[in-house]
Amino acid sequence: MNRTEPSLSERLADDIVDIIGRQRLEPGDVLASSRELARRFEVTTPTVREALRRLEATGIVEFRHGSGTYVGPGFARTLLVNPHRPRGGRDSVLELAEARLVMEPAIAAAAARTRDAEQVAQLERSAHNALQPPRFDAPDRMHFHVALAAASGNALLREAVEALLHVRAREQVEIRYRYDDRERDHAEHMDIFAAVRDGDAEAAERLTRDHLTSIRDAVAAASQAAAAAGEEE
């Protein structure tokens, strides 16, 4: 079986990632200019820009007009999402709700057992996001269920939840429209937070399961109503 050799821009992209790691740059840190990188690797500036565009596509770097190139939020991720995936159909919202119901109760239990102080504090701050209007564009504030996964101390669990909610951002906003009792959503988040803070893994798992079951049921009811309305037309 023949194996295709990586192109020059692909190899250069790997070299740039290596530089970011060796220099211990963090998301938001400025990267050397295209000209500087071209001189360093003895290649043309257009080749460097092609490599940077590859990295931009996965969020490893980001371009800021008139400012330069910066390390992006995707640098530390091991799970990447396809930003150009086709939009899901009517069942995709329910699919997301059911997937979260499978994953997140166990994650909540793990968070309660770990109880990292900094992450638990972030979880409390994120709990109040439920009171904010649903938005499609990614806000600066951390999603509560991402913060819950982060509190488990397992970076891969956080990335898995974050990637799922990012790739299904439209469906997640639709979930919030269908489960639109923000006071209840906030109260349930605070109950989950309290269980994690107190180290009660059993309660954290149960409360998260109950919370996500209510969401799943609201989504299912809305889907059934929409299907029935469609049949009547």
NORSULPE-V857687 format. One record per pair of residues at least 4 apart in sequence whose C-alpha atoms are under 8 Angstrom apart, sorted by sequence separation. I is the first residue (numbers start at 1). GAP is how many residues later the second one is. If there is no record, write none. Layout:
i = (I I)
gap = (GAP GAP)
//
This chain:
i = (6 7 8 9 10 11 12 13 14 15 16 17 18 19 20 21 25 32 33 34 35 36 37 38 39 43 44 45 46 47 48 49 50 51 52 53 54 55 56 63 64 71 73 88 89 90 91 92 93 94 95 96 97 98 99 100 101 103 104 105 106 107 108 109 110 111 115 116 117 118 119 120 121 122 123 124 125 128 135 142 143 144 145 146 147 148 149 150 154 155 156 157 158 159 160 161 162 163 164 165 168 169 170 171 172 173 174 175 176 181 182 183 184 185 186 187 188 189 190 191 192 193 194 195 196 200 201 202 203 204 205 206 207 208 209 210 211 212 213 214 215 216 217 218 219 220 221 222 223 224 225 226 227 228 229 6 20 32 38 39 43 55 56 63 64 88 115 142 149 150 152 195 196 20 38 55 56 63 64 74 195 38 56 62 63 150 165 37 61 62 149 150 195 196 38 52 61 62 149 195 35 38 61 62 148 20 34 37 60 61 147 192 193 60 61 129 146 149 192 59 60 61 34 59 60 61 129 34 59 60 126 129 146 192 56 58 59 60 126 145 146 191 192 126 127 126 188 123 126 58 58 188 123 122 123 119 123 119 120 119 136 136 33 116 12 33 115 116 179 31 32 111 114 115 116 136 9 13 30 31 111 114 135 8 9 12 13 30 31 111 112 113 114 134 179 30 31 108 111 112 175 178 179 9 10 13 29 30 104 107 108 111 178 9 13 28 29 107 110 111 134 27 28 134 10 27 28 108 175 178 26 27 28 104 107 144 25 27 27 107 132 20 131 130 131 130 131 130 131 130 129 17 128 127 130 127 127 124 127 124 123 96 120 96 96 120 120 78 93 97 92 93 79 78 79 93 115 77 81 93 115 80 112 113 79 83 108 112 115 81 82 111 112 114 81 112 113 109 112 113 108 112 113 112 111 109 110 109 112 108 109 109 109 108 109 108 107 105 106 105 108 105 105 105 104 105 104 101 101 100 101 97 101 97 98 97 94 97 94 93 94 94 91 90)
gap = (4 4 4 4 4 4 4 4 4 4 4 4 4 4 4 4 4 4 4 4 4 4 4 4 4 4 4 4 4 4 4 4 4 4 4 4 4 4 4 4 4 4 4 4 4 4 4 4 4 4 4 4 4 4 4 4 4 4 4 4 4 4 4 4 4 4 4 4 4 4 4 4 4 4 4 4 4 4 4 4 4 4 4 4 4 4 4 4 4 4 4 4 4 4 4 4 4 4 4 4 4 4 4 4 4 4 4 4 4 4 4 4 4 4 4 4 4 4 4 4 4 4 4 4 4 4 4 4 4 4 4 4 4 4 4 4 4 4 4 4 4 4 4 4 4 4 4 4 4 4 4 4 4 4 4 5 5 5 5 5 5 5 5 5 5 5 5 5 5 5 5 5 5 6 6 6 6 6 6 6 6 7 7 7 7 7 7 8 8 8 8 8 8 8 9 9 9 9 9 9 10 10 10 10 10 11 11 11 11 11 11 11 11 12 12 12 12 12 12 13 13 13 14 14 14 14 14 15 15 15 15 15 15 15 16 16 16 16 16 16 16 16 16 17 17 18 19 21 21 22 23 23 24 25 25 28 28 31 31 32 33 34 35 35 36 36 36 36 36 37 37 37 37 37 37 37 38 38 38 38 38 38 38 39 39 39 39 39 39 39 39 39 39 39 39 40 40 40 40 40 40 40 40 41 41 41 41 41 41 41 41 41 41 42 42 42 42 42 42 42 42 43 43 43 44 44 44 44 44 44 45 45 45 45 45 45 46 46 48 50 50 51 51 52 52 53 54 55 55 56 57 58 58 59 59 62 63 66 66 69 70 72 73 75 76 76 77 78 78 78 79 79 80 81 81 81 81 82 82 82 82 83 83 83 84 84 84 84 84 85 85 85 85 85 86 86 86 87 87 87 88 88 88 89 90 91 91 92 92 93 93 94 95 96 96 97 98 99 99 100 100 101 102 103 104 104 105 108 111 112 112 115 115 118 118 119 122 122 125 126 126 129 132 133)
//
